[in-house]
């Protein structure tokens, strides 16, 4: 086997594989496999899972939930978090209008999920919390492999978000990894299929719990300014980059950032444990995703102890506010925007230190940390 591809789902041709499995062998001793299965029982009934194993890194992808990532592992390190929503939820069981428009939370289980495509942020102005895309199944899913050279695995899914007399947006998401690596990348293309202009808001909600998150964990990222979203975040602004252990009753704190990019247009965020012995890097391009939010949610483990690293086209404020600040993207008919994310898992102190060095080289002097919410950043600063 060198190059091959398989269509797992294609609504147009009535193609759907209940199960799929293929073992991969690359150059040298590099091996991997891809498995597809469907969950049965409870509110997970009917959720498709595509598991990717590259010999070092494993990823569980959910085509049924907007091509989100459920969980993973790398060299014994668990990727994801322990949500109170224990298993992936089929979109049929998610009422996004529940509890005043925050029903999205009843399906919130993934390590990585997208918020959008037409809107994200809090409910209001005719939209629900974090939009629709995370609860829309892909109508086309394809797996491709190339076992020549380093050996490449690619999974692509297509998700449509459409309504009569409203937006018609298409997400084409491609996840790529290589055999034996601790990295993977995501390339998302969002296209306006309508004959009129359309809004686009896209935020990547990436959540981490243990072992990367614990008492004394830190986040490092190059930024010109850090701003608390609201008075609650302002209470902890002096320790914005440090994390508590599980704390019963903790109320979430959110911080907004103006990121700094390197000469190639890329920036780099690192979450590491207290000892610096393991960490995870997220790289992205601020010209594509100019806004970054840090969600600190260090409540009790049973209640969802985690933190969220969230690059986005906008800050997760009410859409009407973001429009006044010019942070709602407008797509012309047929226009597309492309977004890139790269993840690397660091299983050693040396890997963490290498990432820290890269970030330190990007930081332009001292970051400005605002003590209070600021005008233009969030409604609380107005």
N, C-alpha and C positions, 0 to 999 in steps of 0.2 A: 504494500500500500504506500502510495506517495501522496497524491491529492485525491480527495473524494469529498462528496457532500451528500447529505440526506435531508429531505424535507420531512419534518416531524408533524407539522400542521400547515395546511393551506386550505382555507375555507373556499376559495374560488374553485379549486379542483376537487373538493371534497376529500382531501387527504388528511388523515389523522392516525398517528401511531399510538396505540395504547401503551406499548412498551418498546424500548430501544436500548441496545447496548453494543458498544464496540470497544475493543482493546486496541491500544496504540503503542507502537514501538518506533522510536526515533533513532537518531545516530547514537553510537556508543551504547550505554545501558539505560537511556532515557525511555521511560514507559509512562503510560497513562491510560485513562478510559473515560468514556462518556456514557451515562445511563439516563434514561428517561422513564418516568413512571407517573402514575396518577394516584393521589391520596384518596382514600375512601373512608368515610365515616365522619359523623359530626359536621361541624361547620367548615371543615376542610374538604368535604366531599367534592370531588371533581377538580381539585387544584393540581395542575400539571407541574412537575418538578424536573428540571434538567440538571443533573449533577455532573460537574466537570472535575476530573482528577488529573492533575498534570504530573503526578509523581512526588510532588512536594506540597502543593497547594490544592485544596478542594473548595469548590464553590457550588452552592445550591441556588439555581436560578428559577424564578417563578414566572413563566409566560402568562399564566392566568391572572397575575397581579401586576400588569403593566411592565413586565420584564424586570421586576425588582429582584434583589438578592436576599434570600432568606437567611442564610448562615454560611459559615465556612470554617476552615481550619488550616493551619500552616505549621508544620513541625511541632505539633502538640499544642499550639496556641489557638484557642477558640476565637472565632471571628463573629461578632454580633453581640446580642444582649439578651437578657431574659425578660421578655415583655410579659405583663400580666395576661396578654392575649397569647396563650401558650403555643398555638399552632397557626399556620397560615389559614386565612379565612377566605372562602370563596366569595367573590364580589356579590353574589346573589344574597348573601346573608349580611351585607353591610348597608345600612340605611344612613346615607350621608346627611340626611336632614334631621336625624335623631338629636335630641337634647339641644335644640336651637342651632343646628347646623354643624355640630362637632362629631357626628356619627362616624366620620372617617377614623376616629380613634378606636372604634370597635374592631377594626381590621389591621391596626398598626402593630406589626410583628417583625418587619424586615430589618436586616442589617443596612440595606440601602434601598430606599424607595424614592420615587420622583414625586414632587408636588407641582401640579400644573394640569394641563398645559395652558389653558386659558387664564387660570388664576391660581394663586396660592396665598398663604397667610390666613388670617382669622376669617370667620364667616361674616357675611354682611354684604350689602350692595348687590343682592341677588346671587351671591356665590356661597358655597359651603367651605368648611375648613379644608385647605390644601388641595382643592380641585378634584378632578375626576380620574386622572390618568393611572393612579396607583390601583384603581378598582376597575380597570378595563382590560380584558383578556387580549392577547396578541392573536391576530387572525392568520398570521404567517410566521412560522418558526423554521429556521434552517440551521443545520450543523455542518461545518466544513472543517476538514483537517488537512494538514500538509506535513507529512512525517519526514520530508527531506530537510536537511540542515538541522536547525534546533528543534524542529517539530512545533507546529502551530495549531492551536484549537480556536475555532471561532463559532460563536452562536449569535445568530441574528434574528430579531423579532420585529414585527410591524404591528403597531397599535394605532387605531384610529379613534379620535375624539371628535364627534360630530353631532350636530343637531340642526334640524330644519330652521331656517331664518336666524342661524347663529354661526358659530365658528365650525370650521371643518379642518382639523389639524391632524397631521400624521407624524408619528414618532417611529423612526427606523433606528433601532438600537443594536449595536454590534459590540459584543464582549469578546476580547481576545486575550489569550495567554499562551505561553510556550512551555514545553515539557521541561520539568525540573526547575522552573523559576519560582520565585516568591513574589511575582508581580502579575498584574493584569491591568488591562485598559478597557475603557468604555468610550465608544464614539456614538453620539446621538445626533441624529439629524431630524429637525422638526420642520415640516413643510406645510404651508397654507394651501390647501386644495380648493379653497372656495374662490368664487369670482369677485370677492370684495376683500378689503383689508381685515386683518384679524389681530387681536391682542395675543401676546405670548408672555407668560410668566413661568419660569422653570426654576425649581430649587431642588437640590440633591440632599435629601435627609439621610445622612450616614451616621449610624448609631454604634457606639462601642461600650461594652461593659468590661468585666474582668476577662483576661488578666491585664489589659492595657489601662483600665480605669480602676483606681484604688485610692485610698488615702495617700496624699502626697504626689499623685500623678500630675503631670504638667502638659500643657499644650504650648508648642513653639511655632510661630509663624511670623514672617516679615510683614510689618504693617506700618503705615504712617500715622494711623489714628485708631483708637479703640473707644467705643462709645456705648454706655449702658442703654438698653432699650427703654427702660422705665425705672421708676423709683425703686422697685424691688431689686433690679440688677445693680443699681447705684449703691445699694447697701454693701455689696461685696466687690466693688470695682477694684479695690486695692489688691485683691487676690484673684483677678479675672483669669489668670493663667494657671492657677493651682486648684486642685480638686479635693473635696472632702471624701471620706469613706461613706458608706451607707448611713443616711441620716433620716430617721423617721420624721415625717411631717415637713421635710424640706420643700420649699416652694421654688419652682424653676427660676433660673436667672438666664438672661439672654444678652449677648454682647455683639455689637456690629463692628465691622472692620473695613478699613480701606487698605487692601492688600498691595504688596509691591511685587513686581515681576522682574525676572532677569532679562538679559539681552535677547533671549529667544521668546520672550513673552510669557514665560511660565512662572508660577509661584508654587510654594511648597509649605504644607502644614504637617506638623508631626505631633502625634499623641504618644506619650511614653509613660511607662509605669514609674513608681517612685524611685526605684534603684537604677533606672535607665538600662535595664537588662533586656527589655523588649519594647517594641513600639510599632506604630503603623504610620506610614507616610501617605499623604494625599497631595497629588500635584494636579494643577489645572491652569487655565489661561484666563487671567482677569479681563482680557479684551472680549472674551466670550461670556464669562461669568464675573462681572465686576464687583459683586457684593458677596460678603462672607459673614455668616452668623455662627456664633458658638452657643449651643444650647446646653446648659448645665442643669442636669436633672438627677442630682445625687440623693434621691430619696431611698427608702428601704429597698433591699433587693427584691422582696416580694411585690413591691409596687413599681418596679421598673428602673432600677439603678442603671443610669447610662449617661452618656454625653453625646451630643450631636455636632458633627462638623458639616457645615452647610454652605457650600458655594452656590451662587444663584445669580439670576439676571436682575434680581431686585431683593430688597429686604422684606422679610415676612410681616409686613405691616398691612393694614387695610388697603385694598386695591385702589380705592379712590385717592388715598393719600399718596401712594406710590405714583399714580398718574400725575398728580400735581408736581412731583419731583422729577418727572421725565424718566422714570425707571420702568415703565411698561413698554415692552418692545412692540412695535407695529410691523406686521408682515404684509407686504403687498401680495396680490394674487400670484400664486406660483412660487413665491419667495421661500427660501430655506435658510435656517441658521444651524450651524454645526457646533457641538460642544464635546470637549475631550476631558476625560478624567483618567488619572493613572494612580494605582495603588501599589504600595510595596510593604510587605510585612518584614519587620526586623526581629529576628529571633535571638540576636546576640547584642551585647553591649557595643561591640565594634560597629555593627550596622546602625545602631541608634546614634552613635557618635559621628558617623559619616553624615547622617542626615542633619544633625545639629550643625555641623560645620557648613553644609550647604546653605542652611537657613541663615546662619550668622553672616555669611558673605552677602546676603541679599538685604539685610536690615540696614536702612539708611539712617544711622545714628539712633537717637533715642525715640521710641514710639511715644506719641502724645496720647495720654490716657485721660479722657474726660471724666470728671467726677460726677456729672449729672447728664441726663438725656439732652441731646443737642437739636436745635432747629434743623429741619430738613432730613434728619436721620430717622426720627420716629414721631408719632403724634404727641408723645409725652414731652418732647423737646420744644414743642410749638408754644 
